[in-house]
Amino acid sequence: MAELRVPFLDLRRLNAPFLPAIQQAMERVMASGYYLLGEEVAGFEREFAAYCGVSRAVGVANGLDALTLVLRAWKELGLLRDGDEVILPANTYIATVLAVSANGLVPVLVEPDAASFNISVDGVLKALSVRSRAIIAVHLYGQLVDMPALMALARENGLLVLEDAAQAHGAALDGRRAGSWGDAAGFSFYPGKVLGAMGDAGAVLTSDERVAEVVRTLANYGSSEKYVCPMQGCNSRMDELQAAILRIKLAALEQELQGRRDAALAYRQGIVNPALLPPQGSLNEHAWHLYVVRCQQRDRLQQHLAAAGVGSLIHYPIPPHRQGAYAGLGHGPLPLTETLADTVLSLPIYAGVDTQLVIDACNSFVGPAWRA
């Protein structure tokens, strides 16, 4: 196999421009003596909330915890109860489903929209039952769900909406950013994200002060006053070092987004192989966390790209309902979700990626023309 001239993701290269500022920030944090629940976390919470267009952010340990804590907070506030149904896309990373089942709630899986691969609003409507209480809108790959339609449906039916924005930092729809549409949102800052830490980190965003305070309490052992625990909480706190790093990278997020959009435009214009189906959607509001093509012979395409020195990954090869962890989860037929798992392939996309090498490798692949 050829050496990867274009790795799927090169974190050393992506983080290199920030290293001098990060080193200064780390020295500042170490000298402060505050490593948890300090000014860096508070500063990042203010800045990220303002960037997304909400009034509250709570830094937590990771993206899964962000989703789990929102659902748990809604239970503490009496908005959800054990056994309530939460509608979510079948085409998602398993973390979305884990957050639901961890709270004693019932995941109801819905097929994606055929164009965007995001949750189908019509599918949500068909999945409604007397036990439906919430919807999780996963902004997959960096493209927002049809939030105006989904929010209208939710309000008509008295449903809570949680945005899973783990892949959508800076993405927007009609000028309104991810994280500002629903009742609350969960973000991940895993190192490979568009806005990534140098370790695990996450955040809950909301404009509901009650939800923010309950999440903050739950994430601190269920305590808002030292040694007093009115709730059964957990330990899920963003640390000061990760917050300091994220503040630096947040200031450069628009530059990273523009680099990804430039790469997406180059791919859209340059990849003309009929064996590949390119992604749809707006270039300029998509965050392009992932650039996902489809191919009838996906595994052959991935091998071909690797031989040409181009890295790629599959997001995701096994959908949640086919995982052993959810073998007992009842669901209807999910043919599109399963077809996507067999045909999707993510190409390298980040600011500064060598798009021409990727384009040439894609166009030299020989395979059957894409058919719907």
C-alpha atoms as one frame of an Amber mdcrd trajectory, in Angstrom:
protein
   0.000   0.000   0.000   1.274   3.466  -0.889   2.173   5.923   1.854  -0.738
   8.253   2.484   0.134  11.523   0.799  -3.254  12.869   1.876  -4.179  11.404
   5.280  -7.838  11.413   6.195  -7.020  13.721   9.096  -3.669  15.212  10.100
  -4.095  16.620  13.597  -0.431  17.548  13.961  -0.646  19.748  10.878  -4.004
  21.227  11.846  -2.864  22.115  15.360   0.617  23.350  14.430  -0.402  27.009
  13.808  -1.935  27.174  17.292   0.960  25.670  19.238   2.666  28.915  20.365
  -0.627  30.316  21.681  -1.563  26.970  23.232   1.793  26.731  25.019   1.260
  30.199  26.477  -2.276  29.265  27.536  -1.087  26.069  29.207   1.550  27.983
  31.151  -1.103  30.500  32.203  -3.443  27.757  33.411  -0.699  25.894  35.261
   0.411  29.093  36.978  -3.155  29.963  37.995  -3.583  26.958  40.269  -7.140
  26.442  38.971  -7.501  23.348  36.807 -11.258  22.761  37.056 -14.243  25.127
  37.252 -12.089  28.178  36.641 -11.981  31.256  34.446 -10.962  29.465  31.251
 -14.066  27.266  31.286 -16.285  30.212  32.208 -14.738  32.268  29.407 -15.193
  29.553  26.820 -18.793  29.024  27.903 -19.556  32.724  27.394 -17.763  32.922
  24.054 -19.188  29.738  22.563 -22.731  30.564  23.686 -22.440  33.998  22.073
 -21.001  32.492  18.882 -23.893  30.047  18.574 -26.558  32.577  19.518 -27.803
  31.247  22.865 -27.610  32.583  26.397 -26.103  29.613  28.250 -23.341  27.057
  27.735 -22.105  24.444  30.194 -18.752  22.771  29.594 -18.805  19.005  30.151
 -16.428  16.092  29.649 -17.505  14.962  26.171 -20.272  15.009  23.591 -22.036
  11.874  24.817 -22.276  13.359  28.297 -23.708  16.550  26.812 -26.626  14.654
  25.256 -27.086  12.395  28.273 -27.128  15.304  30.713 -29.738  17.271  28.761
 -32.109  14.309  28.767 -31.387  13.714  32.451 -32.044  17.382  33.235 -35.393
  17.204  31.456 -36.240  14.216  33.650 -35.216  16.095  36.804 -37.473  18.961
  35.719 -40.402  16.596  35.156 -40.448  17.073  31.390 -39.547  13.428  30.674
 -40.234  10.167  32.506 -38.949   6.605  32.288 -40.412   4.851  29.256 -41.051
   8.007  27.247 -40.184   7.748  23.562 -37.466   9.828  21.951 -37.478   9.957
  18.150 -34.040  10.049  16.529 -32.384   9.140  13.229 -31.375   5.554  12.547
 -28.464   6.928  10.517 -26.289   8.271  13.325 -23.342   7.416  15.534 -24.276
   5.106  18.391 -23.655   7.830  21.010 -27.004   9.426  20.152 -28.844   6.213
  20.996 -26.738   5.562  24.097 -27.787   8.907  25.575 -31.441   7.928  25.236
 -31.251   4.410  26.648 -28.960   5.513  29.498 -31.820   7.665  30.768 -34.452
   4.927  30.781 -36.049   6.363  27.646 -37.073   4.459  24.518 -35.228   5.188
  21.242 -37.516   5.293  18.207 -35.424   5.104  15.039 -36.470   6.974  11.900
 -35.120   6.706   8.368 -33.098   9.636   6.970 -34.029  12.035   4.227 -32.693
  10.619   0.949 -30.959  13.861  -0.097 -29.316  15.073   3.122 -29.077  11.780
   5.092 -30.420  13.740   8.079 -33.570  12.736   9.922 -36.693  12.860   7.759
 -39.348  15.223   9.111 -42.022  13.124   7.394 -40.515  10.093   9.099 -40.781
  11.820  12.471 -44.435  12.590  11.813 -45.156   8.942  11.009 -43.297   7.785
  14.129 -45.337   9.892  16.553 -47.236   8.011  19.246 -48.961   8.831  22.515
 -45.615   8.158  24.250 -43.537  10.519  22.084 -41.961  13.261  24.179 -38.792
  14.422  22.422 -36.849  14.480  19.155 -33.081  14.427  18.693 -32.025  16.304
  15.553 -28.576  15.061  14.513 -26.863  17.528  12.176 -24.990  14.753  10.414
 -21.656  15.443   8.697 -22.059  19.185   9.422 -25.358  19.911   7.652 -28.354
  21.126   9.612 -31.591  19.194   9.735 -34.600  21.003   8.233 -35.057  22.779
  11.558 -37.906  25.150  10.618 -40.073  22.185   9.618 -38.930  20.034  12.535
 -39.497  22.764  15.122 -42.966  23.467  13.721 -43.840  19.777  14.024 -42.413
  19.630  17.549 -44.337  22.658  18.744 -47.579  21.379  17.234 -47.158  18.129
  19.149 -45.650  19.394  22.403 -42.264  17.724  21.881 -38.864  18.771  23.191
 -36.046  19.109  20.646 -32.419  18.287  21.414 -29.845  19.147  18.756 -26.966
  16.699  18.441 -24.506  19.207  17.000 -21.361  17.136  17.541 -20.469  17.502
  13.846 -21.906  20.949  13.187 -19.773  23.643  14.853 -20.471  26.828  12.909
 -23.014  25.256  10.560 -26.119  27.337   9.919 -29.499  27.396   8.246 -30.963
  30.692   7.070 -28.157  32.413   8.970 -29.021  30.767  12.294 -26.314  28.558
  13.758 -26.470  24.995  14.997 -27.243  24.872  18.685 -29.687  27.784  18.630
 -32.756  26.061  17.140 -33.877  23.478  19.665 -34.629  23.541  23.374 -31.037
  22.484  24.028 -28.010  21.208  22.128 -25.053  18.946  22.752 -21.619  19.563
  21.214 -18.490  17.422  21.138 -14.967  18.827  20.967 -13.274  15.504  20.242
  -9.893  16.296  18.613 -11.075  15.425  15.093 -14.048  17.803  15.121 -14.177
  21.085  13.217 -13.629  22.727  16.617 -11.518  20.172  18.437  -9.769  20.079
  21.784  -6.554  18.191  22.558  -8.472  15.557  24.453 -12.135  14.970  25.195
 -14.523  17.829  25.911 -18.136  18.760  25.246 -20.767  21.385  25.973 -24.485
  21.806  26.508 -26.074  24.895  24.969 -29.496  26.273  25.817 -31.341  29.509
  26.435 -33.337  27.851  29.240 -31.675  28.924  32.473 -33.319  26.103  34.439
 -31.923  23.440  32.122 -28.444  24.990  32.198 -28.348  25.059  35.986 -29.619
  21.488  36.360 -27.053  20.263  33.809 -24.295  22.115  35.666 -25.404  20.565
  38.965 -25.701  17.049  37.535 -22.254  17.300  35.949 -20.733  18.215  39.331
 -21.826  15.123  41.283 -25.343  16.536  41.607 -24.003  19.411  43.683 -24.321
  23.168  43.291 -23.174  23.792  46.874 -20.065  22.033  48.173 -20.879  18.717
  49.853 -24.623  19.213  49.300 -26.085  16.902  46.635 -29.828  17.243  45.978
 -29.493  15.103  42.825 -27.685  11.906  41.880 -25.140  13.365  39.500 -21.888
  12.363  37.852 -18.431  13.781  37.222 -18.491  15.419  33.787 -16.548  18.667
  33.765 -14.517  20.351  31.057 -11.039  21.056  32.405  -9.253  24.391  32.257
  -6.589  23.267  29.781  -9.118  22.081  27.203 -11.162  25.251  27.651  -8.090
  27.426  27.107  -7.247  25.521  23.919 -10.819  25.764  22.659 -10.906  29.530
  23.223  -7.875  29.897  20.958  -9.323  27.670  18.262 -12.804  29.211  18.471
 -11.284  32.547  17.444 -10.070  30.868  14.228 -13.162  28.740  13.572 -14.455
  30.834  10.676 -11.099  30.475   8.920 -11.227  26.691   9.311 -14.816  26.609
   8.058 -13.893  28.637   4.986 -11.031  26.255   4.238 -13.408  23.317   4.413
 -15.950  25.065   2.203 -13.255  25.820  -0.357 -12.287  22.141  -0.354 -15.928
  21.063  -0.711 -16.333  23.392  -3.698 -13.194  21.957  -5.311 -14.516  18.429
  -4.839 -17.957  19.343  -6.144 -16.488  20.875  -9.283 -13.615  18.440  -9.773
 -14.965  14.959  -9.007 -16.806  13.998 -12.188 -16.596  10.206 -11.969 -20.133
   8.835 -12.531 -19.361   5.992 -10.116 -19.443   8.477  -7.213 -22.482  10.338
  -5.918 -21.379  13.618  -4.279 -23.145  15.113  -1.241 -25.893  17.665  -1.703
 -26.671  20.828   0.231 -25.489  24.394   0.595 -21.746  24.911   0.372 -21.694
  27.990   2.556 -23.833  26.953   5.538 -22.561  23.372   5.805 -19.681  22.943
   8.277 -18.208  20.096   6.193 -17.059  18.083   9.166 -17.202  15.222   6.676
 -17.377  15.111   2.867 -19.288  11.911   2.188 -19.674  10.370  -1.256 -21.573
   7.222  -2.177 -20.366   4.404  -4.394 -21.887   1.052  -5.333 -18.453  -0.541
  -4.862 -17.440   1.440  -1.800 -14.865  -1.027  -0.485 -13.107  -1.166  -3.852
 -13.105   2.631  -3.989 -11.537   2.840  -0.538  -8.822   0.375  -1.560  -8.206
   2.339  -4.770  -7.828   5.602  -2.853  -5.435   4.012  -0.366  -3.300   2.702
  -3.233  -3.191   6.263  -4.586  -2.084   7.590  -1.188  -5.444   9.048  -0.127
  -6.962   8.233   3.259 -10.678   7.706   3.781 -13.063   6.447   6.466 -16.602
   5.060   6.651 -19.190   6.967   8.696 -20.665   4.577   9.685 -20.222   0.933
   8.625 -22.633  -0.559  11.188 -25.782   1.404  12.100 -26.908   1.354  15.751
 -29.819  -1.024  15.188 -27.402  -3.662  13.842 -25.052  -3.387  16.822 -25.078
  -6.120  19.455 -25.730  -3.465  22.098 -29.174  -2.865  20.585 -30.014  -6.351
  19.348 -33.292  -6.227  21.280 -34.360  -2.794  20.070 -37.585  -3.050  18.138
 -37.795  -1.070  14.913 -39.445  -1.098  11.523 -37.631  -1.624   8.226 -34.664
   0.722   7.755 -33.527   0.011   4.187 -32.025   3.428   3.419 -30.018   3.465
   6.644 -28.611   0.035   5.818 -27.873   1.011   2.213 -25.998   4.094   3.395
 -23.877   1.949   5.706 -22.860  -0.124   2.682 -22.179   2.737   0.239 -20.872
   5.859   2.044 -17.224   6.911   2.122 -15.741  10.030   3.717 -12.978  11.859
   1.841 -10.313  14.016   3.542 -11.601  17.533   4.186  -9.944  20.264   6.249
  -8.322  23.612   5.627  -5.262  23.127   3.425  -6.069  19.597   2.245  -4.548
  18.712  -1.153  -7.842  18.502  -3.022  -6.287  17.871  -6.435  -4.688  14.606
  -5.353  -8.023  13.460  -3.938  -9.888  14.539  -7.084  -7.438  12.734  -9.363
  -7.665   9.551  -7.307 -11.469   9.635  -7.324 -11.699  10.293 -11.056  -9.316
   7.434 -11.891 -11.495   4.858 -10.128 -13.204   2.464 -12.535 -16.581   1.217
 -11.383 -20.246   1.076 -12.350 -22.105   4.368 -12.658 -24.064   5.312  -9.555
 -27.670   4.194  -9.635 -30.286   5.145  -7.106
